[in-house]
Amino acid sequence: MMQKLFIFSCLFLSFTIILCMLRAVIGPSAADRLIAINVIGTKTIVLISIVSFILKESYFIDVVLVYALISFVASIVIANFIEKAGKD
Protein backbone atom coordinates (compact mmCIF):
# COMPACT_ATOMS: atom_id res chain seq x y z
CA MET A 1 0.00 0.00 0.00
CA MET A 2 2.73 2.46 0.94
CA GLN A 3 4.67 1.53 -2.20
CA LYS A 4 1.75 2.63 -4.37
CA LEU A 5 1.45 5.89 -2.43
CA PHE A 6 5.15 6.64 -2.97
CA ILE A 7 4.90 5.85 -6.68
CA PHE A 8 1.85 8.11 -7.00
CA SER A 9 3.75 10.82 -5.14
CA CYS A 10 6.65 10.52 -7.57
CA LEU A 11 4.33 10.77 -10.56
CA PHE A 12 2.54 13.77 -9.08
CA LEU A 13 5.82 15.53 -8.29
CA SER A 14 7.06 14.85 -11.81
CA PHE A 15 3.89 16.38 -13.26
CA THR A 16 4.20 19.48 -11.09
CA ILE A 17 7.88 19.82 -12.03
CA ILE A 18 6.81 19.93 -15.67
CA LEU A 19 4.29 22.67 -14.84
CA CYS A 20 7.01 24.63 -13.05
CA MET A 21 9.26 24.28 -16.09
CA LEU A 22 6.51 25.85 -18.17
CA ARG A 23 6.31 28.73 -15.71
CA ALA A 24 10.09 29.14 -15.85
CA VAL A 25 9.95 29.41 -19.64
CA ILE A 26 6.80 31.53 -19.93
CA GLY A 27 7.22 33.59 -16.74
CA PRO A 28 6.64 37.27 -17.41
CA SER A 29 9.37 38.48 -15.06
CA ALA A 30 12.79 37.32 -13.94
CA ALA A 31 11.53 36.92 -10.37
CA ASP A 32 8.86 34.47 -11.56
CA ARG A 33 11.52 32.46 -13.36
CA LEU A 34 13.76 32.43 -10.27
CA ILE A 35 10.95 31.21 -8.05
CA ALA A 36 10.02 28.51 -10.57
CA ILE A 37 13.63 27.31 -10.67
CA ASN A 38 13.75 27.20 -6.86
CA VAL A 39 10.52 25.20 -6.74
CA ILE A 40 11.85 22.78 -9.35
CA GLY A 41 14.99 22.27 -7.25
CA THR A 42 13.01 21.66 -4.08
CA LYS A 43 10.65 19.21 -5.75
CA THR A 44 13.58 17.37 -7.30
CA ILE A 45 15.16 17.00 -3.87
CA VAL A 46 11.92 15.53 -2.50
CA LEU A 47 11.58 13.26 -5.54
CA ILE A 48 15.10 11.87 -5.13
CA SER A 49 14.44 11.34 -1.41
CA ILE A 50 11.28 9.36 -2.13
CA VAL A 51 13.08 7.25 -4.72
CA SER A 52 15.80 6.61 -2.14
CA PHE A 53 13.17 5.42 0.31
CA ILE A 54 11.44 3.21 -2.29
CA LEU A 55 14.70 1.55 -3.36
CA LYS A 56 16.01 1.38 0.23
CA GLU A 57 19.32 2.91 -0.85
CA SER A 58 20.92 5.43 1.48
CA TYR A 59 23.55 6.80 -0.91
CA PHE A 60 20.89 8.86 -2.68
CA ILE A 61 20.74 11.05 0.42
CA ASP A 62 24.30 12.19 -0.34
CA VAL A 63 23.14 13.11 -3.83
CA VAL A 64 20.23 15.06 -2.34
CA LEU A 65 22.55 17.04 -0.06
CA VAL A 66 24.91 17.95 -2.90
CA TYR A 67 21.98 18.87 -5.15
CA ALA A 68 20.51 21.08 -2.41
CA LEU A 69 23.81 22.94 -1.99
CA ILE A 70 24.19 23.46 -5.72
CA SER A 71 20.59 24.64 -5.99
CA PHE A 72 21.09 27.13 -3.17
CA VAL A 73 24.27 28.58 -4.66
CA ALA A 74 22.64 28.81 -8.09
CA SER A 75 19.69 30.70 -6.60
CA ILE A 76 22.00 33.21 -4.95
CA VAL A 77 23.96 33.74 -8.18
CA ILE A 78 20.81 34.20 -10.25
CA ALA A 79 19.33 36.60 -7.67
CA ASN A 80 22.51 38.71 -7.78
CA PHE A 81 22.39 38.73 -11.57
CA ILE A 82 18.74 39.87 -11.51
CA GLU A 83 19.57 42.60 -8.97
CA LYS A 84 22.47 43.93 -11.03
CA ALA A 85 20.41 43.85 -14.23
CA GLY A 86 17.65 45.83 -12.51
CA LYS A 87 20.00 48.65 -11.53
CA ASP A 88 21.18 49.22 -15.11
Buried (B, 14 or more C-beta within 10 A) or exposed (E): EEEEEBEEBBEEBEEBBEEBBEBBEEBEEBEEBBBBBBBBBBBBBBBBBBBBBBEEEEEBEEBBEEBBEEBEEBBEEBBEEBEEEEEE
